[in-house]
Amino acid sequence: MASKKRVLIVDDEEDILTYLSTLLEDNGYDTLLAREGEEARKQVETSLPDLITLDISMPEKSGIKFYRDVKANDQWKKIPIIIVTGISEDFKRFISTRQQVP
C-alpha cells in the first residue's frame, strides 16, 4: 500500500490550520502544521512534505522569507507551494517581484 502524501500547512491562524488540515485529512492526506516560518522550516527538514500551503503574512519569520528559503535549497526547491493568504501589503510586494511565465 502506498504511503499517504504529506502536506505541510503553514499559517498563524488556528481556524485556517483546522480547516485545511480537516479538508486534506478527509481526502486522504497526512498533514503537518506550522504556525510560523521557523517552525515550518523545521518541519521541512525533518519530514520533507510533498506539498506546502503557505500564508505569506505571519509574525516572526514571514512566509515570504520561508518561501525564498525553500526555493533556494536544492533538496527542497521542487516541493510545490500553494500560497493561501489574505491580500496584504507584504503579499502585494511579494507578488509584484515574481517573474511572469510566458
N, C-alpha and C positions, 0 to 999 in steps of 0.2 A: 504494500500500500504506500503510495507517495505521501510524503510529509506535506503538511499544510503550508501554504505561502504565509510569510510573516510580514506584517505591516507595522511600521513604527508611526505612531500618531504623536505629533509634536504640537502642543497648544497649551497656553496658560489658563484657559477657561475650562473648568471642570465639566460644565454642561456639554461642551464640544467633545471633550475626551470620552465622556459617557456615550454620547450619541454615536460618534464614529466607531468606537470600539464595539458597541452593541450591533450596529449595522453590519460591520465587517465580520464579526464572530458569527452572527446569524446566517451569514453567507459562506461560512466555511474557512475563514481566515483566522490565523493566530494574530494577536495584537500585542504590541509593546507600547507603553505610554511614557511620554516625557513632557514635563511642564515648562522647560526652557532649554536653550541651546546646549548648554554644557551637559545637562542630563541626557539630551538626545545624542550628543557625541559619544558618551559612554555606552549608550545602548547600541549604537552602530559598531563600536569597537568590539563589544562582547557578543552581539547577536546577529550582526550583518543581515539586516532586513531585506526583503525582496522589493519593497516599496516604502516610500515615506510620504506621509501627508504633513504639510508644514504650514504653520501660522507664521507670517512674517513679523507681525507686531507683538513682541513679547518683551518683558523686562529681562534683566540680566543679559545673557548672550543672545543677541537678536536672531531672528530667523534668517535674515539676510546673511549674517556672518556664518551661521551654521550651513546655509546653502552653499556659500562660496567655499567653505572648508571641505564639504563633501565633494564638490565638483573638482577641487584641486588635488584630491587624494586619488592616486592611481587605482587603489584597491576598491574605492567606493564610488568613483565618478559615474559608473554605469547604473547605479541604483536610480530608478525613476523617482522623481519628486513631484507630487501634486501640491500646489500651493492652495491652501484653504484659509482665506483671511478676509477680514473686513478691509474696506478701502481706507487707507491711512496715508499720511504724507510719506512715511517710510516706504510703503508699498508703491506709491506713485513714483518716487525717486528710483526705486529698485527696477521697476518695470521699464522705465524710460531708458535705463542703461543696457537693457538686453538687446542683443543683436537680432535683427529680423531675418528669418529663414526665407529664402526666395521660394 
